[in-house]
Amino acid sequence: MNTAQILIIEDDKRIRRVLRTTLAVEGYAVEEASTVQAGVLLATQSFFDVIILDLFLPDGNGIEVIRKVRKAKRNAPILVLSACSDVEDRIAALDAGADDFIKKPVAMGELLARVRVALRRCTPISIYRTGEIEVNLNRRRVDIAGKEVRLTRIEFKLLEILIRRADEIVTHGTLLREVWGPGHGSETHYLRIYMLQLRRKLEADPARPRHLLTEPGVGYRLATQHFPEAWKEKQEMAV
């Protein structure tokens, strides 16, 4: 059984009940809040392993919760669960410090998988492996099928950020600020160039990437499992 502590911030009683029951069956300890005020109070005064957050709450926007939780130096992964499909809202939530954005309705199996991904992110990573790729973060070394691949400092930093947030969307703004500094939040052409270089070095077929995927209009995602053909075809149109 799991012992992770999960906070649900959601005003819909039915959804809260389904989430609480599903997570409890998996062995997680669950607490709930239905407003921005109550959610911020719980999230900043207690320690949680994962926070599941709705964006639209009766007393404010969930993005306010994200900002206050991050300002309080709470690093728990935040999974936004929202019916909103607007790209700008997704970008705003991710840039504020959310780790994932899940559109309602969602299958409970997928939600549990996203929770497991978030929990893995909390575990310190030193070596990352997928397929024939192995990345040693401590030694700053990348091998493919046992042969070393040389990356520039910037290429490795981009790869490291994506590895530490594997299977999550990392926005253009986040990548630019973490790699080039706080004054670089809009030069997306930098990312395009370096991501193309990374794909040429790491992907078997850079034109049809299986690991370094594009989230159109938002950012990039490092996939730890292969996506369906329809998704891969979508990537070709959104480098």
ABEGO torsion letter per residue (X at the ends): XBABBBBBBBABAAAAAAAAAAAAAAGBBBBBBABAAAAAAAAAABBBABBBBBABBAAEBAAAAAAAAAAAGBABBBBBBBABABAAAAAAAAAAGBABBBBOBBBAAAAAAAAAAAAAAABBBABBBBEABBBBAAAGBBBBGGBBBBBBAAAAAAAAAAAAABGBBBBAAAAAAAAAEAABAABAAAAAAAAAAAAAAABABAABBAABBBBBGAEBBBBABBBBAAAAAAAAAAX
